[in-house]
Amino acid sequence: MPRMRAKSDLPQKTCAACGRPFAWRKKWARDWGEVKTCSERCKGELRRAGRVARRADAARA
């Protein structure tokens, strides 16, 4: 049986939405390179922020 790793030994990233650090999870093993946010909530906030920015740019043009 493989030995367990401490959470502090796992790779970490900073969330693009909230700025908090988050650690690698087994469910992200396949696409760890594409993971940008720590949760579904932050993912939604990032999308909403992008949508608002695009609307503001369209209004200026």
Helices and strands as residue ranges (DSSP letters): G 7-9, E 12-14, E 21-23, G 26-28, H 40-60
